[in-house]
Amino acid sequence: MPTRDITRICQHCNKEFRLRRPWNQRFCSRRCVNLARVKIPIEQRFSKFTIKTDSCWNWTGKRNRRSYGCISISTDGQKRTVIASRLAWELYCGPIPQGLFVCHHCDNPACVNPAHLFIGTQKDNLQDASRKGRLKNLPHAKGMQTANAVLKDSDIIEIRSKAAAGVLRTDLARKFHVYRQTIYRIVNRSTWKHID
């Protein structure tokens, strides 16, 4: 397919340039694209992704896998992603000392209300989570108390009784949506030892 020589005027530097692609190219180079981009102040971008309710300020932008809000910022030409609650603290309360965490009083990871945040060490954060009963996967956590538990205590009793009655482990694995090896470990009491 023959290419046509189409020229345009760059919207940033007003130089004439030849189109490399047959669609709507408006700038002569990537440099002009970046220079023409309007820099929105971080405070304005932050408020754009925040819905303020009577209590929490909920983050509506991008979130990480633990449901904490994230936002990309550019400092000294370097782009990086920061947690929205940390940014909220820095915008409204000041800098965060080295090695400290921004913790939530409200236990809502999406909340960015500075009144619901406090500064603390990792130990402070864990003690706060423990007091509120949110901490899982501690050394003393067993069975359903662990964060990744799929089965309930009642399921374990049923699995063991059906296995003793001669039901195949493959059938039990299918019924409870787990691996056959998981059923094997439950029946042989190498896991879920605390259930009789």
Secondary structure, DSSP 8 states (H G I E B T S, - for coil): ------EEE-TTT--EEE-SSSS----SSHHHHHHHS----HHHHHHHTEEE-SS-EEE-S-B-TTS-BEEEEEETTEEEEEEHHHHHHHHHT----TT-EEEESS--TTB--GGGEEEE-HHHHHHHHHHTT---S-TT--GGGSTT--S-HHHHHHHHHHHHTT--HHHHHHHHTS-HHHHHHHHTTSS-TT--
